[in-house]
């Protein structure tokens, strides 16, 4: 891995160390002999390495010659001086007398002894020193996901697991191999996580192989799991759980989601419309975002709309926008979500809840790729990829004349069927760990899940899938306090049983292969008997809160997206009793 001059944080077992710019650091030589790590500061050169006590750095090992090799620091090079067992740099033998360039972190073998030249900063305690290493990595993972979502960058998250009695040697070796931008954390003895920013999939695989090979050269066996953004996840929890799953499942183990990820990778580069089906809570929105982030549109907007969460009376204006004076209250023109998503992806969740009238208008937009705002006589061209999701069986909705067949054909260019959590039990342990880490209150260490609790969690039916699992873990962490999470903290016995076949509306049953759970009725039923003014006000309040959250509290930007002035937005905040947020 290359080295740059930027600052970085290295989370260790004792806290967060700040690595200064290279002007403030020296170099050190890490020597691994018999399971022991020796650290030798490097100040001036040349530095002779060998078994003889007259050498600047003595390495007492029979495979090392009395005078084996010579190091130079400016530039960083090594030369074999005619040793019996040779010198290898990055796995390749070098000829005697040939000066070979090195980069900090390169693995060098002198006979059977491994040495590494790397930066040796003097640890300084800064603001982050009090934070736990887990808090640092969780925060950095979330930050990196947000940054990559904005820039379209790629990064990788690596999990390495070694035996507890080899953890200390592995910790030193891994720290020595870091780039200045990497973040290393050990969340329990021998279980390491490594965040590698700005690293594409091919480079991350090479890095994984190099790190595992470096540990193997020291006699340390490591199980590794590599998750890359966005093909393995769009959130820190997804990536952390995936890396844990791969590290613990064993090489070549097949999972229920392999075909989904493979299909997602194949269709991401195209603009074909995608329909994602699955039970409630399986993560349809997350996989829609992964699809967008993996596409050429990744740096453009990803706009999401839950069709069941907005009253039908305002849904059309939300999608298509409106001109000034188009209806009472339309004091200014406003772009709809179709135009807001131009160049990017529009995700329509719960597409089965769309009223028939809007379905026909949506079909026209899909056919013509033009949108006409309410009150306008002219259409406007749009460049949008459509991704839709539903937990309904649209074939049944079509038969019942609640969904248009021609619209179904337009939105289902490719159908992704997400298995339920019951069919993905190999993911549960990793998800539990990730959710528990995020649920703990800093500066406390991540709560431990007892073996009995994990066993209960793996065997539970999970009718609410990943969403229910997350809520269960967050509640259990709160109830356990500073102690270990036990089965009694899960409160799974208190959960309502899934609805029986006799009492369930079959129009909400998902009958795709592997998706047999019963869905609850849509949420719009509870608002059908409410005054329209109240429903519109609730919708407006929800939309304002959602846009403010998306803008990080920036009121000016939120007002622009909402199509109103900042003063009008402030007046609506006061009217709804919403505390004015501070810009993040």
FITORNU-26936 format. One record per residue (C-alpha): x, y, z. Coordinates in nm, 2 decimals. Layout:
<sites>
<site <X Y Z>>
...
</sites>
This chain:
<sites>
<site <0.00 0.00 0.00>>
<site <0.12 0.35 -0.07>>
<site <0.19 0.62 0.18>>
<site <0.07 0.98 0.17>>
<site <0.14 1.28 0.40>>
<site <-0.21 1.32 0.54>>
<site <-0.30 1.26 0.90>>
<site <-0.48 0.95 1.01>>
<site <-0.63 0.78 1.32>>
<site <-0.51 0.44 1.42>>
<site <-0.74 0.28 1.67>>
<site <-0.55 0.04 1.90>>
<site <-0.64 -0.16 2.21>>
<site <-0.54 0.14 2.43>>
<site <-0.72 0.42 2.24>>
<site <-0.69 0.64 1.94>>
<site <-0.34 0.75 1.83>>
<site <-0.28 1.04 1.61>>
<site <-0.03 0.98 1.33>>
<site <0.14 1.32 1.25>>
<site <0.26 1.43 0.91>>
<site <0.57 1.25 0.79>>
<site <0.79 1.54 0.89>>
<site <0.73 1.45 1.25>>
<site <0.78 1.07 1.23>>
<site <1.07 0.85 1.21>>
<site <1.12 0.50 1.07>>
<site <1.15 0.18 1.27>>
<site <1.24 -0.18 1.19>>
<site <1.01 -0.45 1.32>>
<site <1.18 -0.79 1.34>>
<site <0.97 -1.10 1.40>>
<site <1.18 -1.38 1.56>>
<site <1.02 -1.68 1.73>>
<site <0.69 -1.52 1.78>>
<site <0.85 -1.21 1.95>>
<site <0.83 -0.87 1.78>>
<site <1.14 -0.65 1.82>>
<site <1.12 -0.28 1.74>>
<site <1.44 -0.09 1.64>>
<site <1.42 0.29 1.58>>
<site <1.60 0.39 1.26>>
<site <1.78 0.73 1.26>>
<site <2.09 0.74 1.05>>
<site <2.23 0.51 0.78>>
<site <2.37 0.28 0.65>>
<site <2.23 0.01 0.88>>
<site <2.38 -0.33 0.87>>
<site <2.16 -0.63 0.95>>
<site <2.29 -0.97 1.05>>
<site <2.36 -1.23 1.32>>
<site <2.69 -1.07 1.42>>
<site <2.70 -0.85 1.73>>
<site <2.90 -0.60 1.54>>
<site <2.60 -0.53 1.31>>
<site <2.40 -0.22 1.39>>
<site <2.09 -0.44 1.43>>
<site <2.16 -0.79 1.55>>
<site <1.91 -1.07 1.45>>
<site <1.99 -1.39 1.64>>
<site <1.85 -1.66 1.41>>
<site <2.04 -1.94 1.24>>
<site <1.89 -1.87 0.90>>
<site <2.04 -1.51 0.91>>
<site <2.40 -1.47 0.80>>
<site <2.65 -1.29 1.01>>
<site <2.63 -1.00 0.78>>
<site <2.31 -1.04 0.58>>
<site <2.19 -0.70 0.43>>
<site <2.22 -0.33 0.45>>
<site <1.95 -0.07 0.48>>
<site <1.96 0.29 0.35>>
<site <1.70 0.55 0.45>>
<site <1.72 0.83 0.19>>
<site <1.59 0.68 -0.03>>
<site <1.46 0.37 0.15>>
<site <1.65 0.07 0.00>>
<site <1.79 -0.26 0.10>>
<site <2.07 -0.47 -0.05>>
<site <2.18 -0.83 0.02>>
<site <2.55 -0.84 0.10>>
<site <2.60 -1.21 0.00>>
<site <2.40 -1.40 0.26>>
<site <2.37 -1.78 0.25>>
<site <1.99 -1.80 0.26>>
<site <1.91 -1.49 0.06>>
<site <1.68 -1.19 0.09>>
<site <1.33 -1.16 -0.04>>
<site <1.14 -0.83 -0.09>>
<site <0.76 -0.85 -0.13>>
<site <0.80 -1.23 -0.19>>
<site <1.06 -1.19 -0.46>>
<site <1.43 -1.29 -0.42>>
<site <1.68 -1.01 -0.48>>
<site <2.03 -1.07 -0.62>>
<site <2.33 -1.00 -0.39>>
<site <2.46 -0.64 -0.43>>
<site <2.15 -0.52 -0.61>>
<site <2.00 -0.21 -0.44>>
<site <1.62 -0.26 -0.41>>
<site <1.37 0.02 -0.34>>
<site <1.14 -0.02 -0.04>>
<site <0.82 0.14 0.07>>
<site <0.72 0.16 0.44>>
<site <0.51 -0.15 0.51>>
<site <0.69 -0.38 0.26>>
<site <0.76 -0.73 0.40>>
<site <1.12 -0.84 0.37>>
<site <1.25 -1.19 0.45>>
<site <1.61 -1.24 0.57>>
<site <1.64 -1.61 0.55>>
<site <1.34 -1.73 0.76>>
<site <1.31 -1.40 0.95>>
<site <1.05 -1.14 0.86>>
<site <1.13 -0.77 0.90>>
<site <0.92 -0.47 0.81>>
<site <1.03 -0.10 0.78>>
<site <0.75 0.13 0.88>>
<site <0.66 0.47 1.02>>
<site <0.72 0.49 1.40>>
<site <0.52 0.79 1.53>>
<site <0.54 0.89 1.89>>
<site <0.19 0.85 2.01>>
<site <0.03 1.18 2.11>>
<site <-0.29 1.21 2.31>>
<site <-0.55 1.43 2.14>>
<site <-0.92 1.48 2.16>>
<site <-0.99 1.13 2.03>>
<site <-0.77 0.95 2.28>>
<site <-1.05 0.90 2.53>>
<site <-1.27 0.73 2.27>>
<site <-1.28 0.36 2.25>>
<site <-1.14 0.20 1.94>>
<site <-1.48 0.05 1.85>>
<site <-1.64 0.40 1.87>>
<site <-1.37 0.53 1.64>>
<site <-1.42 0.26 1.38>>
<site <-1.80 0.27 1.39>>
<site <-1.80 0.64 1.34>>
<site <-1.54 0.62 1.06>>
<site <-1.74 0.35 0.88>>
<site <-2.06 0.56 0.89>>
<site <-1.86 0.87 0.78>>
<site <-1.69 0.67 0.49>>
<site <-2.03 0.55 0.37>>
<site <-2.16 0.90 0.36>>
<site <-1.85 1.04 0.19>>
<site <-1.85 0.77 -0.07>>
<site <-2.22 0.82 -0.13>>
<site <-2.14 1.18 -0.22>>
<site <-1.83 1.12 -0.42>>
<site <-1.88 0.78 -0.58>>
<site <-1.56 0.66 -0.42>>
<site <-1.50 0.29 -0.32>>
<site <-1.36 0.15 0.00>>
<site <-1.32 -0.18 0.18>>
<site <-1.37 -0.32 0.53>>
<site <-1.16 -0.62 0.63>>
<site <-1.22 -0.85 0.93>>
<site <-0.92 -1.06 1.06>>
<site <-0.96 -1.32 1.34>>
<site <-0.65 -1.48 1.50>>
<site <-0.60 -1.69 1.81>>
<site <-0.61 -1.50 2.13>>
<site <-0.25 -1.60 2.23>>
<site <-0.13 -1.45 1.89>>
<site <-0.32 -1.13 1.91>>
<site <-0.03 -0.91 2.04>>
<site <0.21 -1.02 1.76>>
<site <-0.07 -0.98 1.50>>
<site <-0.16 -0.63 1.63>>
<site <0.20 -0.51 1.58>>
<site <0.23 -0.67 1.24>>
<site <-0.10 -0.52 1.12>>
<site <-0.02 -0.17 1.26>>
<site <0.31 -0.19 1.07>>
<site <0.13 -0.26 0.74>>
<site <-0.11 0.03 0.76>>
<site <-0.13 0.32 0.51>>
<site <-0.17 0.65 0.68>>
<site <-0.53 0.66 0.57>>
<site <-0.63 0.32 0.71>>
<site <-0.80 0.26 1.05>>
<site <-0.74 -0.05 1.25>>
<site <-0.95 -0.16 1.56>>
<site <-0.95 -0.47 1.78>>
<site <-1.30 -0.51 1.92>>
<site <-1.21 -0.82 2.12>>
<site <-0.89 -1.00 2.17>>
<site <-0.77 -1.14 1.84>>
<site <-1.06 -0.99 1.64>>
<site <-0.95 -0.70 1.42>>
<site <-1.13 -0.47 1.18>>
<site <-0.95 -0.27 0.91>>
<site <-1.11 0.02 0.72>>
<site <-0.93 0.09 0.39>>
<site <-1.06 0.42 0.23>>
<site <-1.03 0.49 -0.14>>
<site <-0.96 0.13 -0.22>>
<site <-1.13 -0.05 -0.52>>
<site <-1.22 -0.42 -0.50>>
<site <-0.91 -0.55 -0.68>>
<site <-0.67 -0.36 -0.46>>
<site <-0.86 -0.46 -0.14>>
<site <-0.83 -0.83 -0.24>>
<site <-0.45 -0.78 -0.30>>
<site <-0.42 -0.60 0.04>>
<site <-0.61 -0.89 0.21>>
<site <-0.38 -1.15 0.06>>
<site <-0.07 -0.95 0.16>>
<site <-0.19 -0.90 0.52>>
<site <-0.29 -1.27 0.56>>
<site <0.05 -1.37 0.40>>
<site <0.24 -1.14 0.64>>
<site <0.07 -1.30 0.94>>
<site <0.13 -1.65 0.80>>
<site <0.50 -1.57 0.76>>
<site <0.50 -1.52 1.14>>
<site <0.32 -1.84 1.20>>
<site <-0.01 -1.66 1.27>>
<site <-0.31 -1.83 1.11>>
<site <-0.59 -1.57 1.03>>
<site <-0.94 -1.61 0.91>>
<site <-1.04 -1.31 0.69>>
<site <-1.36 -1.16 0.56>>
<site <-1.36 -0.87 0.31>>
<site <-1.66 -0.65 0.24>>
<site <-1.64 -0.38 -0.02>>
<site <-1.86 -0.07 -0.06>>
<site <-2.11 -0.06 -0.23>>
<site <-2.13 -0.42 -0.36>>
<site <-2.15 -0.57 -0.01>>
<site <-2.34 -0.30 0.16>>
<site <-2.44 0.07 0.17>>
<site <-2.42 0.11 0.55>>
<site <-2.16 0.05 0.81>>
<site <-2.37 -0.22 0.97>>
<site <-2.41 -0.41 0.64>>
<site <-2.04 -0.40 0.57>>
<site <-1.94 -0.50 0.93>>
<site <-2.19 -0.79 0.93>>
<site <-2.08 -0.91 0.58>>
<site <-1.71 -0.91 0.67>>
<site <-1.79 -1.10 0.99>>
<site <-2.00 -1.35 0.80>>
<site <-1.73 -1.42 0.55>>
<site <-1.46 -1.45 0.82>>
<site <-1.65 -1.70 1.02>>
<site <-1.83 -1.90 0.75>>
<site <-1.52 -2.06 0.59>>
<site <-1.38 -2.04 0.24>>
<site <-1.63 -2.12 -0.04>>
<site <-1.94 -2.13 0.19>>
<site <-2.25 -2.04 -0.01>>
<site <-2.50 -1.80 0.13>>
<site <-2.87 -1.72 0.05>>
<site <-2.77 -1.37 -0.08>>
<site <-2.50 -1.48 -0.32>>
<site <-2.73 -1.49 -0.62>>
<site <-2.88 -1.15 -0.52>>
<site <-2.54 -0.99 -0.50>>
<site <-2.43 -1.15 -0.83>>
<site <-2.75 -1.03 -1.01>>
<site <-2.71 -0.68 -0.86>>
<site <-2.35 -0.66 -0.99>>
<site <-2.47 -0.76 -1.34>>
<site <-2.75 -0.52 -1.37>>
<site <-2.60 -0.21 -1.19>>
<site <-2.42 -0.07 -1.50>>
<site <-2.74 -0.06 -1.71>>
<site <-3.04 0.17 -1.68>>
<site <-3.30 -0.11 -1.68>>
<site <-3.59 -0.07 -1.44>>
<site <-3.57 -0.30 -1.13>>
<site <-3.84 -0.44 -0.91>>
<site <-3.73 -0.55 -0.56>>
<site <-3.97 -0.79 -0.38>>
<site <-3.95 -0.94 -0.04>>
<site <-4.11 -0.94 0.31>>
<site <-4.13 -0.62 0.51>>
<site <-3.80 -0.55 0.69>>
<site <-3.57 -0.75 0.46>>
<site <-3.38 -0.44 0.35>>
<site <-3.53 -0.36 0.01>>
<site <-3.44 0.01 0.04>>
<site <-3.08 -0.07 0.13>>
<site <-3.04 -0.30 -0.18>>
<site <-3.19 -0.03 -0.40>>
<site <-2.93 0.21 -0.27>>
<site <-2.65 -0.05 -0.33>>
<site <-2.78 -0.08 -0.68>>
<site <-2.76 0.30 -0.73>>
<site <-2.42 0.33 -0.57>>
<site <-2.28 0.05 -0.79>>
<site <-2.40 0.22 -1.11>>
<site <-2.26 0.50 -1.33>>
<site <-2.52 0.73 -1.16>>
<site <-2.36 0.69 -0.82>>
<site <-2.26 1.05 -0.79>>
<site <-2.61 1.18 -0.89>>
<site <-2.92 1.19 -0.66>>
<site <-3.07 0.89 -0.51>>
<site <-3.43 1.00 -0.43>>
<site <-3.66 0.77 -0.23>>
<site <-4.03 0.79 -0.18>>
<site <-4.26 0.56 0.03>>
<site <-4.58 0.55 -0.17>>
<site <-4.78 0.43 0.13>>
<site <-4.66 0.71 0.36>>
<site <-4.81 1.00 0.16>>
<site <-5.17 1.08 0.12>>
<site <-5.31 1.02 -0.23>>
<site <-5.43 1.38 -0.25>>
<site <-5.07 1.51 -0.24>>
<site <-4.88 1.22 -0.40>>
<site <-4.92 1.34 -0.75>>
<site <-4.78 1.69 -0.67>>
<site <-4.49 1.52 -0.48>>
<site <-4.40 1.31 -0.78>>
<site <-4.46 1.55 -1.07>>
<site <-4.43 1.89 -0.91>>
<site <-4.65 2.19 -0.98>>
<site <-4.66 2.53 -1.13>>
<site <-4.74 2.85 -0.94>>
<site <-5.12 2.88 -0.90>>
<site <-5.19 2.52 -1.01>>
<site <-5.41 2.48 -0.70>>
<site <-5.49 2.66 -0.38>>
<site <-5.17 2.71 -0.18>>
<site <-4.94 2.67 -0.47>>
<site <-4.78 3.01 -0.42>>
<site <-4.46 2.92 -0.62>>
<site <-4.35 2.66 -0.87>>
<site <-4.20 2.34 -0.73>>
<site <-4.01 2.06 -0.90>>
<site <-4.13 1.71 -0.82>>
<site <-3.92 1.41 -0.73>>
<site <-3.89 1.30 -1.10>>
<site <-3.70 1.62 -1.18>>
<site <-3.51 1.61 -0.85>>
<site <-3.38 1.26 -0.94>>
<site <-3.27 1.37 -1.29>>
<site <-2.94 1.20 -1.38>>
<site <-2.98 0.96 -1.08>>
<site <-3.22 0.70 -0.94>>
<site <-3.58 0.73 -0.81>>
<site <-3.67 0.46 -0.57>>
<site <-4.05 0.41 -0.52>>
<site <-4.11 0.19 -0.22>>
<site <-4.44 0.02 -0.17>>
<site <-4.52 0.07 -0.54>>
<site <-4.83 -0.16 -0.49>>
<site <-5.00 0.12 -0.28>>
<site <-5.01 0.37 -0.57>>
<site <-5.37 0.47 -0.67>>
<site <-5.48 0.36 -1.01>>
<site <-5.50 0.71 -1.14>>
<site <-5.14 0.79 -1.06>>
<site <-5.03 0.45 -1.20>>
<site <-5.15 0.55 -1.54>>
<site <-4.96 0.88 -1.52>>
<site <-4.65 0.71 -1.40>>
<site <-4.67 0.47 -1.69>>
<site <-4.68 0.76 -1.93>>
<site <-4.36 0.90 -1.77>>
<site <-4.19 0.57 -1.80>>
<site <-4.28 0.54 -2.16>>
<site <-4.20 0.90 -2.27>>
<site <-3.93 0.99 -2.02>>
<site <-4.10 1.33 -1.98>>
<site <-4.28 1.47 -1.69>>
<site <-4.55 1.74 -1.69>>
<site <-4.59 1.93 -1.36>>
<site <-4.94 2.00 -1.24>>
<site <-5.07 2.31 -1.40>>
<site <-4.82 2.30 -1.69>>
<site <-4.90 2.24 -2.06>>
<site <-4.56 2.12 -2.15>>
<site <-4.36 1.82 -2.06>>
<site <-4.00 1.83 -1.94>>
<site <-3.74 1.56 -2.04>>
<site <-3.60 1.35 -1.75>>
<site <-3.31 1.11 -1.72>>
<site <-3.40 0.88 -1.44>>
<site <-3.35 0.52 -1.35>>
<site <-3.65 0.36 -1.18>>
<site <-3.62 0.11 -0.89>>
<site <-3.94 0.00 -0.72>>
<site <-4.01 -0.23 -0.43>>
<site <-4.32 -0.40 -0.28>>
<site <-4.41 -0.66 -0.03>>
<site <-4.73 -0.74 -0.22>>
<site <-4.77 -1.00 -0.49>>
<site <-4.84 -0.78 -0.79>>
<site <-4.98 -1.07 -0.99>>
<site <-5.26 -1.09 -0.73>>
<site <-5.30 -0.71 -0.74>>
<site <-5.33 -0.72 -1.12>>
<site <-5.59 -1.00 -1.10>>
<site <-5.79 -0.79 -0.85>>
<site <-5.76 -0.49 -1.08>>
<site <-5.57 -0.29 -0.82>>
<site <-5.25 -0.27 -1.03>>
<site <-5.20 -0.21 -1.40>>
<site <-5.05 -0.50 -1.58>>
<site <-4.88 -0.27 -1.84>>
<site <-4.71 -0.07 -1.55>>
<site <-4.59 -0.40 -1.40>>
<site <-4.42 -0.49 -1.72>>
<site <-4.25 -0.15 -1.73>>
<site <-4.11 -0.15 -1.38>>
<site <-4.01 -0.52 -1.37>>
<site <-3.73 -0.52 -1.63>>
<site <-3.54 -0.73 -1.37>>
<site <-3.69 -0.86 -1.05>>
<site <-3.47 -0.90 -0.74>>
<site <-3.62 -1.13 -0.48>>
<site <-3.47 -1.08 -0.13>>
<site <-3.49 -1.39 0.10>>
<site <-3.63 -1.35 0.45>>
<site <-3.40 -1.34 0.75>>
<site <-3.51 -1.69 0.83>>
<site <-3.34 -1.80 0.51>>
<site <-3.03 -1.60 0.59>>
<site <-2.95 -1.72 0.94>>
<site <-2.58 -1.72 0.86>>
<site <-2.60 -1.33 0.86>>
<site <-2.76 -1.30 1.21>>
<site <-2.45 -1.32 1.42>>
<site <-2.27 -1.05 1.22>>
<site <-2.58 -0.83 1.22>>
<site <-2.62 -0.87 1.59>>
<site <-2.27 -0.76 1.66>>
<site <-2.30 -0.46 1.43>>
<site <-2.63 -0.35 1.58>>
<site <-2.50 -0.39 1.93>>
<site <-2.19 -0.18 1.85>>
<site <-2.41 0.09 1.72>>
<site <-2.65 0.07 2.01>>
<site <-2.40 0.12 2.29>>
<site <-2.36 0.45 2.45>>
<site <-2.00 0.60 2.42>>
<site <-1.76 0.58 2.58>>
<site <-1.87 0.24 2.70>>
<site <-1.72 -0.07 2.52>>
<site <-1.95 -0.26 2.29>>
<site <-2.19 -0.49 2.48>>
<site <-2.11 -0.86 2.47>>
<site <-2.38 -1.10 2.35>>
<site <-2.38 -1.42 2.55>>
<site <-2.36 -1.75 2.36>>
<site <-2.71 -1.84 2.49>>
<site <-2.85 -1.51 2.36>>
<site <-2.69 -1.56 2.02>>
<site <-2.83 -1.91 2.00>>
<site <-3.18 -1.77 2.07>>
<site <-3.14 -1.50 1.82>>
<site <-3.02 -1.73 1.54>>
<site <-3.32 -1.97 1.60>>
<site <-3.59 -1.70 1.63>>
<site <-3.85 -1.68 1.35>>
<site <-3.81 -1.31 1.28>>
<site <-4.14 -1.23 1.10>>
<site <-4.02 -0.86 1.09>>
<site <-3.69 -0.97 0.95>>
<site <-3.38 -0.74 0.98>>
<site <-3.58 -0.44 1.11>>
<site <-3.72 -0.65 1.39>>
<site <-3.37 -0.79 1.47>>
<site <-3.23 -0.44 1.50>>
<site <-3.51 -0.32 1.73>>
<site <-3.46 -0.63 1.95>>
<site <-3.08 -0.58 1.98>>
<site <-3.12 -0.21 2.06>>
<site <-3.38 -0.28 2.33>>
<site <-3.16 -0.57 2.47>>
<site <-2.85 -0.35 2.49>>
<site <-3.05 -0.09 2.68>>
<site <-3.19 -0.34 2.93>>
<site <-2.86 -0.51 2.98>>
<site <-2.68 -0.19 3.08>>
<site <-2.32 -0.25 3.14>>
<site <-2.36 -0.63 3.16>>
<site <-2.37 -0.90 2.91>>
<site <-2.68 -0.94 2.69>>
<site <-2.86 -1.25 2.81>>
<site <-3.17 -1.43 2.67>>
<site <-3.39 -1.25 2.93>>
<site <-3.30 -0.91 2.78>>
<site <-3.43 -1.00 2.43>>
<site <-3.80 -1.02 2.54>>
<site <-3.87 -1.23 2.24>>
<site <-4.14 -1.42 2.43>>
<site <-4.33 -1.09 2.46>>
<site <-4.35 -1.04 2.08>>
<site <-4.70 -1.09 1.91>>
<site <-4.72 -1.41 1.71>>
<site <-4.73 -1.38 1.33>>
<site <-5.09 -1.36 1.20>>
<site <-5.25 -1.69 1.11>>
<site <-5.36 -1.79 0.76>>
<site <-5.72 -1.77 0.86>>
<site <-5.71 -1.41 0.97>>
<site <-5.48 -1.27 0.70>>
<site <-5.58 -1.08 0.39>>
<site <-5.42 -1.30 0.12>>
<site <-5.36 -1.00 -0.10>>
<site <-5.07 -0.91 0.12>>
<site <-4.90 -1.25 0.12>>
<site <-4.56 -1.28 -0.06>>
<site <-4.56 -1.61 -0.23>>
<site <-4.23 -1.58 -0.43>>
<site <-4.00 -1.87 -0.37>>
<site <-3.85 -1.84 -0.02>>
<site <-4.08 -1.56 0.08>>
<site <-4.37 -1.71 0.27>>
<site <-4.44 -1.47 0.56>>
<site <-4.76 -1.28 0.59>>
<site <-4.76 -0.90 0.55>>
<site <-4.95 -0.66 0.77>>
<site <-5.21 -0.44 0.59>>
<site <-5.09 -0.11 0.45>>
<site <-5.07 0.19 0.69>>
<site <-5.30 0.41 0.49>>
<site <-5.61 0.25 0.64>>
<site <-5.57 0.44 0.97>>
<site <-5.59 0.78 0.79>>
<site <-5.88 0.71 0.57>>
<site <-6.14 0.85 0.82>>
<site <-5.94 1.16 0.91>>
<site <-6.00 1.52 0.78>>
<site <-5.81 1.59 0.46>>
<site <-5.65 1.91 0.62>>
<site <-5.51 1.70 0.90>>
<site <-5.37 1.44 0.66>>
<site <-5.21 1.71 0.44>>
<site <-5.06 1.88 0.74>>
<site <-4.91 1.56 0.87>>
<site <-4.76 1.49 0.53>>
<site <-4.61 1.84 0.50>>
<site <-4.46 1.81 0.85>>
<site <-4.31 1.47 0.77>>
<site <-4.17 1.59 0.44>>
<site <-4.01 1.90 0.60>>
<site <-3.85 1.68 0.87>>
<site <-3.72 1.44 0.61>>
<site <-3.57 1.71 0.39>>
<site <-3.41 1.88 0.68>>
<site <-3.25 1.55 0.79>>
<site <-3.13 1.49 0.44>>
<site <-2.97 1.84 0.43>>
<site <-2.81 1.80 0.77>>
<site <-3.01 2.09 0.92>>
<site <-2.92 2.34 0.65>>
<site <-3.24 2.54 0.63>>
<site <-3.16 2.74 0.32>>
<site <-3.08 2.42 0.12>>
<site <-3.39 2.25 0.26>>
<site <-3.61 2.54 0.15>>
<site <-3.47 2.52 -0.20>>
<site <-3.55 2.15 -0.23>>
<site <-3.90 2.21 -0.09>>
<site <-3.96 2.49 -0.34>>
<site <-4.03 2.76 -0.08>>
<site <-3.85 3.06 0.07>>
<site <-3.64 3.02 0.38>>
<site <-3.88 3.26 0.57>>
<site <-4.17 3.04 0.47>>
<site <-3.98 2.73 0.59>>
<site <-3.91 2.90 0.93>>
<site <-4.28 2.99 0.96>>
<site <-4.38 2.63 0.89>>
<site <-4.13 2.51 1.15>>
<site <-4.29 2.74 1.41>>
<site <-4.64 2.64 1.31>>
<site <-4.56 2.27 1.35>>
<site <-4.37 2.32 1.67>>
<site <-4.05 2.19 1.52>>
<site <-3.73 2.32 1.69>>
<site <-3.51 2.49 1.44>>
<site <-3.22 2.26 1.38>>
<site <-2.86 2.36 1.38>>
<site <-2.66 2.31 1.07>>
<site <-2.44 2.01 1.10>>
</sites>
